[in-house]
């Protein structure tokens, strides 16, 4: 029952966003406005504080390598397979791969790690890997896609940290952690309040977007077809089966201990992060794939985590 309690708030807030849009409480632009608020303000504040308060010593080790292998394998396969199997365009392929392999390490990861693993030390390393390595790669690819001719420009990529609040906030957080700096109390309190809005606002935005893309509603103005059952099944299989299995195999190859193996597999079995939807919405690509993948994997991942805890715990 304790595992279920970690998922219930996710479902409730998403349902609240859907209901608020269905009843006309937030307006037609609710998903877009909330998404931009999360991407430009709340998410950067949350990432900055998380990284500034996190010791960087955890960003190493065989456990993280095993998790990283599973992440790269699944995102890479999803990125490539989205084109060959489902005919997705370049920008959509990026979001497709992210939906398949980018785990919800924050609002779901923390309570699950606490309940199943007993601590969040490995989860901290997962956050660092995703924020400092995976996210910049995703954003560079999307930034290239958003360019009109699709060419890679060194100057444009070099300026991405300045232009992208997520990367900029992450780099500043790492710098503060490395230097041992502490924010003034007023600044810390203000950022804490703003960061606290990131998860609930993202979930409400997710629910609002589901109402906008429901079958009885017009589809959003994007060139892609909405994600069908086959695509959602493929993403869910990659996220909830392939990634934990690959993480387990990599952990065995690296001779991880039983507790380390459990941590790697449980974290690999977490559902798709709602940041996938927020980033897809910000770049105007793959939004319908992302929002439905978040919902489906969040609903089904309870089984994956429970099986991993039972077999490896």
VOBA-1610 file (N, C-alpha, C; in pm, whole numbers, padded with zeros to 5 digits, always signed):
BEGIN
Unk+00082-00120+00000Unk+00000+00000+00000Unk+00086+00125+00000Unk+00206+00118+00061Unk+00293+00236+00068Unk+00339+00278-00071Unk+00360+00180-00162Unk+00399+00215-00298Unk+00286+00289-00369Unk+00165+00244-00349Unk+00050+00308-00413Unk+00040+00453-00371Unk+00068+00480-00243Unk+00056+00617-00192Unk+00151+00713-00261Unk+00261+00661-00316Unk+00355+00748-00388Unk+00300+00789-00523Unk+00212+00707-00580Unk+00157+00735-00713Unk+00027+00816-00708Unk-00049+00803-00600Unk-00182+00864-00594Unk-00180+01015-00617Unk-00089+01093-00554Unk-00090+01238-00580Unk-00067+01273-00727Unk+00011+01193-00797Unk+00035+01217-00940Unk-00097+01208-01016Unk-00171+01101-00990Unk-00298+01081-01061Unk-00400+01189-01023Unk-00401+01228-00896Unk-00500+01327-00851Unk-00474+01463-00916Unk-00349+01509-00916Unk-00319+01641-00972Unk-00339+01643-01123Unk-00305+01533-01190Unk-00328+01527-01334Unk-00478+01529-01363Unk-00554+01455-01285Unk-00700+01456-01302Unk-00758+01594-01274Unk-00700+01664-01176Unk-00747+01800-01145Unk-00725+01894-01263Unk-00610+01881-01329Unk-00583+01964-01446Unk-00679+01935-01558Unk-00708+01807-01579Unk-00804+01767-01683Unk-00944+01822-01652Unk-00987+01804-01527Unk-01121+01849-01488Unk-01133+02001-01496Unk-01028+02073-01454Unk-01032+02219-01458Unk-01049+02270-01600Unk-00981+02204-01696Unk-00996+02246-01836Unk-01132+02203-01891Unk-01176+02087-01852Unk-01306+02038-01901Unk-01419+02130-01856Unk-01407+02184-01735Unk-01511+02272-01681Unk-01485+02419-01715Unk-01381+02447-01795Unk-01356+02583-01840Unk-01300+02676-01734Unk-01233+02622-01632Unk-01182+02705-01523Unk-01049+02771-01556Unk-00972+02713-01647Unk-00837+02764-01673Unk-00822+02828-01811Unk-00917+02813-01898Unk-00906+02872-02031Unk-00838+02778-02129Unk-00849+02811-02256Unk-00796+02725-02363Unk-00643+02718-02363Unk-00577+02823-02315Unk-00430+02828-02321Unk-00365+02777-02192Unk-00442+02710-02106Unk-00390+02672-01974Unk-00266+02584-01984Unk-00271+02480-02068Unk-00158+02388-02077Unk-00032+02460-02124Unk-00047+02548-02223Unk+00069+02620-02275Unk+00127+02717-02173Unk+00041+02793-02106Unk+00088+02891-02008Unk+00154+02822-01889Unk+00088+02719-01836Unk+00146+02647-01723Unk+00277+02580-01763Unk+00282+02523-01883Unk+00405+02459-01930Unk+00520+02557-01940Unk+00494+02675-01991Unk+00600+02776-02001Unk+00643+02825-01864Unk+00548+02836-01772Unk+00583+02874-01634Unk+00677+02771-01573Unk+00646+02643-01592Unk+00730+02537-01536Unk+00867+02538-01602Unk+00870+02548-01735Unk+00997+02538-01807Unk+01090+02657-01779Unk+01034+02777-01773Unk+01117+02898-01762Unk+01141+02942-01618Unk+01055+02903-01525Unk+01071+02953-01388Unk+01079+02841-01284Unk+00974+02761-01272Unk+00967+02666-01161Unk+01069+02553-01173Unk+01079+02492-01294Unk+01175+02383-01311Unk+01319+02429-01292Unk+01362+02543-01349Unk+01498+02589-01322Unk+01525+02612-01174Unk+01427+02668-01101Unk+01446+02689-00958Unk+01463+02557-00885Unk+01379+02458-00920Unk+01387+02327-00855Unk+01520+02258-00884Unk+01564+02262-01009Unk+01691+02199-01046Unk+01809+02269-00980Unk+01805+02401-00978Unk+01915+02475-00915Unk+01929+02438-00768Unk+01818+02439-00695Unk+01825+02408-00553Unk+01866+02264-00528Unk+01812+02171-00608Unk+01845+02030-00589Unk+01995+02006-00609Unk+02051+02065-00713Unk+02193+02044-00742Unk+02282+02124-00649Unk+02240+02243-00610Unk+02321+02325-00519Unk+02333+02260-00382Unk+02229+02187-00343Unk+02228+02124-00211Unk+02281+01981-00213Unk+02317+01931-00330Unk+02355+01792-00346Unk+02507+01777-00357Unk+02568+01693-00274Unk+02712+01669-00290Unk+02741+01599-00422Unk+02845+01646-00491Unk+02876+01591-00623Unk+02954+01461-00616Unk+02987+01417-00496Unk+03066+01294-00483Unk+02990+01172-00533Unk+02856+01180-00539Unk+02778+01065-00583Unk+02777+01045-00733Unk+02835+01138-00807Unk+02828+01132-00953Unk+02939+01042-01008Unk+02943+00921-00962Unk+03045+00826-01007Unk+03004+00688-00958Unk+03076+00586-01005Unk+03055+00454-00952Unk+02993+00358-01050Unk+03006+00229-01019Unk+02956+00124-01107Unk+02804+00123-01114Unk+02738+00156-01003Unk+02592+00158-01004Unk+02539+00260-01105Unk+02597+00376-01103Unk+02553+00481-01196Unk+02587+00442-01339Unk+02698+00373-01358Unk+02734+00326-01492Unk+02629+00227-01544Unk+02586+00136-01457Unk+02484+00039-01499Unk+02354+00110-01536Unk+02315+00207-01455Unk+02194+00283-01486Unk+02213+00362-01616Unk+02331+00421-01633Unk+02358+00499-01754Unk+02354+00413-01879Unk+02403+00290-01871Unk+02399+00199-01985Unk+02254+00174-02026Unk+02167+00150-01929Unk+02026+00125-01960Unk+01960+00249-02020Unk+01995+00365-01970Unk+01938+00490-02022Unk+01979+00514-02165Unk+02107+00503-02192Unk+02157+00526-02328Unk+02099+00425-02425Unk+02094+00298-02384Unk+02043+00193-02473Unk+01897+00217-02509Unk+01815+00248-02409Unk+01672+00263-02433Unk+01641+00392-02509Unk+01702+00502-02469Unk+01678+00627-02541Unk+01727+00615-02684Unk+01844+00554-02703Unk+01898+00537-02838Unk+01810+00450-02925Unk+01763+00339-02869Unk+01676+00251-02946Unk+01544+00320-02979Unk+01487+00390-02879Unk+01362+00461-02902Unk+01377+00572-03004Unk+01488+00643-02996Unk+01518+00753-03088Unk+01522+00700-03232Unk+01592+00590-03251Unk+01604+00534-03386Unk+01477+00460-03429Unk+01418+00386-03336Unk+01301+00306-03371Unk+01178+00388-03401Unk+01167+00508-03342Unk+01050+00592-03365Unk+01036+00629-03512Unk+01149+00640-03581Unk+01146+00673-03723Unk+01113+00550-03807Unk+01183+00442-03782Unk+01167+00323-03866Unk+01035+00252-03844Unk+00988+00250-03720Unk+00866+00176-03689Unk+00740+00260-03700Unk+00751+00390-03668Unk+00630+00473-03661Unk+00637+00600-03745Unk+00745+00615-03821Unk+00755+00726-03914Unk+00762+00863-03850Unk+00817+00873-03730Unk+00826+01001-03663Unk+00938+01087-03721Unk+00916+01219-03719Unk+01014+01315-03769Unk+01125+01336-03667Unk+01237+01406-03707Unk+01353+01420-03618Unk+01321+01472-03478Unk+01249+01583-03467Unk+01218+01636-03335Unk+01133+01542-03253Unk+01038+01477-03319Unk+00951+01381-03251Unk+01031+01260-03203Unk+01128+01220-03281Unk+01211+01105-03241Unk+01285+01135-03110Unk+01328+01259-03095Unk+01399+01297-02972Unk+01308+01283-02851Unk+01187+01336-02861Unk+01092+01326-02751Unk+01051+01180-02729Unk+01037+01104-02836Unk+01002+00962-02827Unk+01108+00888-02746Unk+01235+00911-02780Unk+01342+00846-02706Unk+01345+00888-02560Unk+01322+01017-02536Unk+01319+01067-02398Unk+01205+01003-02320Unk+01090+00989-02385Unk+00975+00927-02318Unk+01005+00782-02281Unk+01088+00716-02361Unk+01120+00575-02336Unk+01224+00556-02228Unk+01312+00655-02205Unk+01425+00629-02116Unk+01457+00733-02010Unk+01379+00840-02001Unk+01407+00946-01903Unk+01314+00926-01783Unk+01369+00891-01668Unk+01286+00848-01555Unk+01241+00965-01469Unk+01130+00944-01402Unk+01074+01042-01308Unk+01149+01029-01176Unk+01261+01097-01167Unk+01348+01082-01049Unk+01314+01179-00937Unk+01220+01271-00959Unk+01190+01372-00858Unk+01069+01334-00775Unk+00950+01373-00820Unk+00833+01358-00734Unk+00794+01212-00711Unk+00822+01121-00803Unk+00798+00980-00777Unk+00922+00909-00727Unk+01037+00948-00779Unk+01161+00881-00740Unk+01192+00893-00592Unk+01171+01011-00537Unk+01206+01033-00396Unk+01121+00948-00301Unk+00987+00951-00309Unk+00911+00865-00217Unk+00933+00716-00240Unk+00951+00675-00365Unk+00973+00533-00393Unk+01110+00488-00340Unk+01213+00570-00364Unk+01346+00536-00313Unk+01345+00528-00160Unk+01271+00618-00097Unk+01264+00618+00049Unk+01196+00491+00100Unk+01088+00451+00035Unk+01010+00337+00082Unk+01072+00202+00044Unk+01129+00194-00076Unk+01182+00065-00124Unk+01329+00048-00089Unk+01406+00154-00106Unk+01552+00145-00087Unk+01597+00190+00052Unk+01517+00272+00118Unk+01555+00318+00251Unk+01630+00449+00252Unk+01682+00492+00138Unk+01749+00622+00127Unk+01748+00668-00018Unk+01791+00792-00040Unk+01785+00850-00174Unk+01924+00881-00230Unk+02028+00819-00172Unk+02164+00853-00213Unk+02190+00818-00360Unk+02144+00699-00406Unk+02166+00665-00545Unk+02078+00750-00637Unk+01959+00782-00590Unk+01870+00866-00669Unk+01934+01002-00696Unk+02011+01052-00601Unk+02081+01179-00622Unk+02176+01170-00741Unk+02245+01056-00753Unk+02335+01037-00866Unk+02257+01029-00997Unk+02139+00966-00993Unk+02055+00957-01112Unk+02011+01096-01157Unk+01973+01180-01061Unk+01935+01318-01093Unk+02050+01391-01162Unk+02170+01376-01109Unk+02287+01441-01168Unk+02310+01393-01310Unk+02302+01262-01332Unk+02323+01206-01465Unk+02222+01263-01564Unk+02095+01263-01524Unk+01991+01308-01616Unk+02000+01457-01644Unk+02028+01535-01541Unk+02029+01681-01557Unk+02155+01728-01629Unk+02269+01669-01595Unk+02395+01720-01648Unk+02439+01655-01779Unk+02387+01535-01809Unk+02431+01464-01930Unk+02315+01444-02029Unk+02208+01381-01982Unk+02099+01345-02073Unk+02023+01468-02120Unk+01984+01555-02028Unk+01904+01672-02066Unk+01975+01762-02167Unk+02102+01797-02148Unk+02168+01880-02249Unk+02171+01815-02387Unk+02191+01684-02394Unk+02191+01616-02524Unk+02053+01629-02589Unk+01949+01608-02511Unk+01812+01620-02562Unk+01786+01762-02611Unk+01824+01860-02532Unk+01795+01999-02567Unk+01877+02046-02687Unk+01999+01999-02699Unk+02079+02034-02818Unk+02013+01977-02943Unk+01966+01852-02934Unk+01899+01791-03049Unk+01772+01866-03086Unk+01694+01906-02985Unk+01571+01981-03011Unk+01602+02121-03062Unk+01708+02178-03008Unk+01747+02312-03055Unk+01788+02307-03201Unk+01858+02201-03239Unk+01896+02184-03379Unk+01771+02165-03465Unk+01675+02088-03414Unk+01551+02066-03490Unk+01474+02196-03509Unk+01476+02283-03406Unk+01401+02407-03415Unk+01464+02507-03511Unk+01593+02487-03543Unk+01657+02573-03642Unk+01598+02544-03780Unk+01582+02645-03861Unk+01509+02629-03987Unk+01576+02532-04082Unk+01708+02535-04094Unk+01773+02445-04188Unk+01830+02320-04122Unk+01814+02308-03987Unk+01853+02187-03917Unk+02002+02164-03906Unk+02083+02265-03936Unk+02227+02247-03926Unk+02276+02271-03784Unk+02386+02205-03750Unk+02448+02224-03619Unk+02542+02343-03628Unk+02517+02443-03546Unk+02602+02562-03542Unk+02672+02567-03406Unk+02805+02570-03409Unk+02883+02568-03285Unk+02845+02686-03197Unk+02831+02802-03257Unk+02799+02921-03178Unk+02662+02907-03112Unk+02566+02851-03186Unk+02431+02835-03132Unk+02430+02734-03018Unk+02502+02623-03034Unk+02509+02523-02928Unk+02583+02578-02807Unk+02692+02653-02831Unk+02769+02710-02720Unk+02685+02808-02638Unk+02592+02875-02704Unk+02509+02973-02634Unk+02384+02911-02572Unk+02363+02779-02591Unk+02243+02714-02541Unk+02229+02726-02390Unk+02336+02710-02310Unk+02319+02725-02166Unk+02266+02862-02126Unk+02301+02966-02201Unk+02254+03100-02169Unk+02109+03117-02213Unk+02074+03055-02325Unk+01939+03071-02378Unk+01839+02975-02315Unk+01886+02864-02259Unk+01796+02764-02204Unk+01799+02768-02051Unk+01689+02804-01985Unk+01691+02820-01839Unk+01717+02690-01764Unk+01680+02575-01822Unk+01700+02447-01755Unk+01849+02417-01743Unk+01921+02431-01854Unk+02065+02404-01851Unk+02138+02507-01767Unk+02101+02634-01783Unk+02168+02740-01707Unk+02151+02719-01557Unk+02029+02690-01513Unk+02005+02668-01371Unk+02082+02547-01319Unk+02089+02441-01401Unk+02162+02320-01360Unk+02311+02348-01343Unk+02369+02420-01439Unk+02511+02454-01431Unk+02541+02542-01309Unk+02453+02639-01284Unk+02473+02725-01168Unk+02460+02646-01038Unk+02367+02550-01035Unk+02353+02468-00916Unk+02476+02382-00889Unk+02531+02324-00996Unk+02653+02245-00981Unk+02769+02332-00934Unk+02779+02452-00989Unk+02886+02544-00950Unk+02874+02580-00802Unk+02754+02606-00755Unk+02734+02638-00614Unk+02771+02520-00524Unk+02733+02399-00568Unk+02765+02281-00489Unk+02916+02259-00483Unk+02981+02272-00599Unk+03127+02251-00604Unk+03201+02353-00519Unk+03151+02477-00517Unk+03218+02584-00442Unk+03176+02589-00296Unk+03075+02510-00260Unk+03027+02511-00123Unk+02955+02638-00085Unk+02895+02705-00181Unk+02828+02832-00155Unk+02688+02808-00098Unk+02646+02900-00014Unk+02511+02896+00041Unk+02440+03026+00007Unk+02318+03015-00038Unk+02242+03133-00076Unk+02199+03212+00046Unk+02184+03343+00030Unk+02122+03421+00139Unk+01984+03367+00170Unk+01941+03379+00293Unk+01816+03317+00336Unk+01696+03365+00256Unk+01695+03494+00219Unk+01582+03547+00142Unk+01577+03483+00004Unk+01693+03473-00062Unk+01698+03412-00195Unk+01663+03265-00188Unk+01713+03196-00086Unk+01683+03054-00071Unk+01535+03031-00048Unk+01474+03112+00037Unk+01331+03097+00064Unk+01247+03125-00060Unk+01287+03227-00136Unk+01211+03263-00257Unk+01219+03151-00361Unk+01340+03099-00383Unk+01356+02991-00480Unk+01286+02863-00434Unk+01285+02839-00304Unk+01217+02721-00251Unk+01067+02728-00279Unk+01008+02845-00261Unk+00866+02863-00291Unk+00839+02839-00439Unk+00924+02896-00525Unk+00906+02881-00669Unk+00926+02736-00711Unk+01028+02670-00655Unk+01057+02531-00688Unk+00943+02439-00647Unk+00877+02474-00537Unk+00766+02392-00490Unk+00649+02386-00586Unk+00643+02483-00677Unk+00534+02486-00775Unk+00564+02399-00897Unk+00686+02354-00914Unk+00725+02286-01038Unk+00646+02158-01061Unk+00646+02070-00964Unk+00579+01941-00983Unk+00428+01955-00995Unk+00360+02023-00902Unk+00214+02035-00917Unk+00172+02107-01044Unk+00245+02215-01080Unk+00209+02289-01202Unk+00231+02202-01326Unk+00338+02124-01328Unk+00364+02036-01442Unk+00256+01930-01456Unk+00209+01877-01343Unk+00106+01774-01348Unk-00030+01832-01389Unk-00060+01952-01340Unk-00185+02017-01382Unk-00178+02049-01531Unk-00062+02095-01578Unk-00045+02121-01722Unk-00060+01993-01802Unk-00008+01884-01749Unk-00022+01755-01816Unk-00169+01716-01828Unk-00244+01731-01720Unk-00386+01700-01724Unk-00463+01789-01820Unk-00426+01919-01821Unk-00490+02012-01913Unk-00463+01974-02058Unk-00341+01929-02085Unk-00307+01890-02223Unk-00382+01763-02264Unk-00410+01674-02169Unk-00485+01553-02201Unk-00628+01586-02240Unk-00685+01687-02179Unk-00820+01730-02220Unk-00817+01788-02359Unk-00714+01867-02387Unk-00703+01930-02519Unk-00684+01828-02628Unk-00620+01713-02597Unk-00593+01612-02700Unk-00681+01489-02687Unk-00787+01500-02605Unk-00879+01387-02591Unk-00948+01361-02724Unk-00995+01238-02750Unk-01054+01204-02879Unk-01171+01293-02919Unk-01247+01345-02820Unk-01362+01427-02853Unk-01325+01571-02880Unk-01195+01603-02865Unk-01149+01741-02884Unk-01066+01748-03011Unk-01052+01869-03072Unk-00963+01883-03186Unk-00819+01857-03145Unk-00744+01796-03235Unk-00604+01771-03207Unk-00525+01901-03214Unk-00412+01913-03138Unk-00334+02035-03142Unk-00273+02056-03279Unk-00236+02182-03303Unk-00183+02216-03436Unk-00037+02176-03445Unk-00010+02048-03458Unk+00124+02000-03482Unk+00115+01896-03593Unk+00220+01880-03673Unk+00211+01796-03790Unk+00199+01647-03760Unk+00227+01608-03638Unk+00233+01466-03607Unk+00097+01409-03576Unk+00082+01280-03600Unk-00036+01209-03556Unk-00021+01180-03406Unk-00132+01177-03331Unk-00122+01143-03189Unk-00071+01001-03170Unk-00013+00976-03055Unk+00042+00843-03027Unk-00071+00741-03018Unk-00062+00635-03097Unk-00162+00529-03095Unk-00126+00420-02997Unk-00212+00320-02983Unk-00187+00210-02888Unk-00055+00138-02911Unk-00018+00120-03039Unk+00107+00049-03067Unk+00227+00127-03018Unk+00226+00257-03039Unk+00338+00341-02993Unk+00345+00344-02841Unk+00230+00361-02777Unk+00229+00365-02631Unk+00274+00232-02572Unk+00236+00122-02637Unk+00280-00009-02591Unk+00432-00023-02606Unk+00485+00028-02718Unk+00630+00020-02741Unk+00706+00104-02640Unk+00660+00227-02616Unk+00726+00313-02518Unk+00720+00251-02379Unk+00603+00198-02342Unk+00587+00138-02209Unk+00676+00014-02193Unk+00686-00066-02299Unk+00772-00185-02292Unk+00918-00146-02276Unk+00961-00044-02349Unk+01099+00003-02335Unk+01124+00059-02196Unk+01031+00142-02149Unk+01050+00212-02022Unk+01042+00118-01903Unk+00940+00032-01902Unk+00909-00044-01782Unk+00960-00188-01783Unk+01003-00236-01900Unk+01056-00372-01908Unk+01202-00371-01954Unk+01226-00313-02071Unk+01361-00318-02127Unk+01462-00242-02041Unk+01428-00122-01997Unk+01527-00045-01920Unk+01564-00113-01788Unk+01468-00161-01708Unk+01509-00234-01587Unk+01588-00362-01617Unk+01550-00434-01722Unk+01621-00558-01756Unk+01765-00528-01799Unk+01783-00425-01881Unk+01918-00387-01923Unk+01999-00340-01803Unk+01936-00263-01714Unk+02006-00217-01594Unk+02047-00336-01507Unk+01960-00435-01498Unk+01992-00555-01420Unk+02110-00630-01482Unk+02106-00647-01614Unk+02215-00718-01682Unk+02347-00643-01668Unk+02341-00511-01682Unk+02463-00431-01668Unk+02514-00438-01525Unk+02423-00437-01429Unk+02464-00447-01289Unk+02531-00579-01258Unk+02477-00688-01314Unk+02541-00819-01295Unk+02680-00821-01358Unk+02693-00763-01477Unk+02822-00761-01545Unk+02925-00680-01467Unk+02877-00579-01395Unk+02967-00494-01317Unk+02983-00541-01173Unk+02925-00659-01143Unk+02939-00723-01011Unk+02889-00634-00898Unk+02770-00577-00917Unk+02712-00495-00811Unk+02661-00585-00698Unk+02661-00531-00579Unk+02604-00604-00465Unk+02452-00606-00478Unk+02388-00688-00396Unk+02242-00699-00401Unk+02172-00566-00376Unk+02211-00490-00273Unk+02146-00359-00253Unk+02170-00262-00369Unk+02290-00264-00426Unk+02319-00177-00540Unk+02234-00217-00661Unk+02222-00347-00683Unk+02144-00396-00796Unk+01997-00357-00781Unk+01944-00368-00660Unk+01806-00328-00634Unk+01785-00181-00665Unk+01879-00097-00620Unk+01866+00048-00643Unk+01867+00080-00791Unk+01956+00016-00866Unk+01968+00042-01009Unk+01840+00000-01082Unk+01789-00118-01051Unk+01671-00169-01121Unk+01546-00089-01085Unk+01530-00056-00958Unk+01413+00023-00917Unk+01413+00160-00984Unk+01528+00226-00986Unk+01536+00359-01049Unk+01514+00348-01200Unk+01564+00243-01263Unk+01543+00225-01406Unk+01396+00196-01437Unk+01322+00141-01340Unk+01182+00108-01360Unk+01085+00220-01330Unk+01136+00337-01293Unk+01048+00452-01269Unk+00984+00497-01400Unk+00867+00559-01394Unk+00797+00597-01518Unk+00860+00716-01587Unk+00809+00749-01703Unk+00855+00865-01780Unk+00833+00993-01700Unk+00934+01078-01698Unk+00924+01205-01625Unk+00831+01301-01696Unk+00754+01378-01620Unk+00667+01477-01681Unk+00746+01589-01748Unk+00876+01600-01717Unk+00960+01697-01786Unk+00964+01669-01937Unk+00944+01544-01974Unk+00940+01510-02117Unk+00828+01586-02187Unk+00713+01590-02123Unk+00600+01664-02179Unk+00628+01814-02180Unk+00683+01866-02070Unk+00710+02010-02060Unk+00809+02054-02168Unk+00915+01975-02188Unk+01016+02009-02289Unk+00958+01995-02430Unk+00881+01889-02453Unk+00818+01873-02583Unk+00723+01987-02614Unk+00648+02030-02513Unk+00555+02142-02531Unk+00631+02271-02559Unk+00740+02293-02489Unk+00817+02416-02508Unk+00872+02425-02650Unk+00916+02312-02706Unk+00972+02312-02841Unk+00865+02284-02947Unk+00741+02261-02903Unk+00632+02243-02998Unk+00643+02116-03080Unk+00692+02009-03020Unk+00710+01885-03094Unk+00688+01766-03000Unk+00618+01664-03051Unk+00601+01540-02975Unk+00517+01552-02849Unk+00435+01655-02840Unk+00359+01678-02716Unk+00260+01567-02687Unk+00189+01521-02790Unk+00089+01417-02766Unk+00153+01283-02732Unk+00270+01257-02788Unk+00343+01135-02752Unk+00384+01142-02606Unk+00437+01257-02565Unk+00489+01271-02430Unk+00380+01263-02324Unk+00270+01337-02344Unk+00171+01340-02236Unk+00106+01204-02215Unk+00080+01133-02322Unk+00018+01000-02307Unk+00118+00898-02253Unk+00244+00912-02291Unk+00346+00820-02237Unk+00362+00840-02087Unk+00361+00965-02042Unk+00372+00992-01898Unk+00257+00926-01823Unk+00136+00942-01875Unk+00019+00887-01807Unk+00023+00734-01804Unk+00052+00672-01918Unk+00048+00526-01924Unk+00158+00464-01839Unk+00281+00515-01850Unk+00391+00456-01773Unk+00377+00483-01624Unk+00320+00598-01587Unk+00297+00626-01445Unk+00194+00530-01388Unk+00095+00496-01467Unk-00008+00403-01421Unk+00047+00261-01407Unk+00133+00220-01502Unk+00179+00082-01505Unk+00308+00057-01427Unk+00383+00162-01397Unk+00516+00141-01337Unk+00509+00086-01195Unk+00397+00103-01130Unk+00382+00046-00996Unk+00411-00103-00998Unk+00365-00171-01102Unk+00390-00315-01113Unk+00538-00345-01130Unk+00607-00267-01213Unk+00751-00288-01235Unk+00829-00272-01106Unk+00802-00163-01033Unk+00873-00137-00909Unk+00844-00246-00806Unk+00718-00288-00799Unk+00680-00391-00702Unk+00750-00524-00732Unk+00756-00561-00861Unk+00824-00685-00899Unk+00973-00678-00866Unk+01037-00564-00898Unk+01179-00548-00869Unk+01205-00558-00719Unk+01120-00493-00640Unk+01138-00496-00493Unk+01119-00637-00439Unk+01025-00713-00497Unk+00997-00849-00451Unk+01110-00945-00487Unk+01159-00936-00611Unk+01261-01031-00657Unk+01401-01000-00606Unk+01431-00871-00588Unk+01567-00831-00554Unk+01581-00780-00411Unk+01469-00750-00348Unk+01474-00693-00212Unk+01511-00793-00105
//
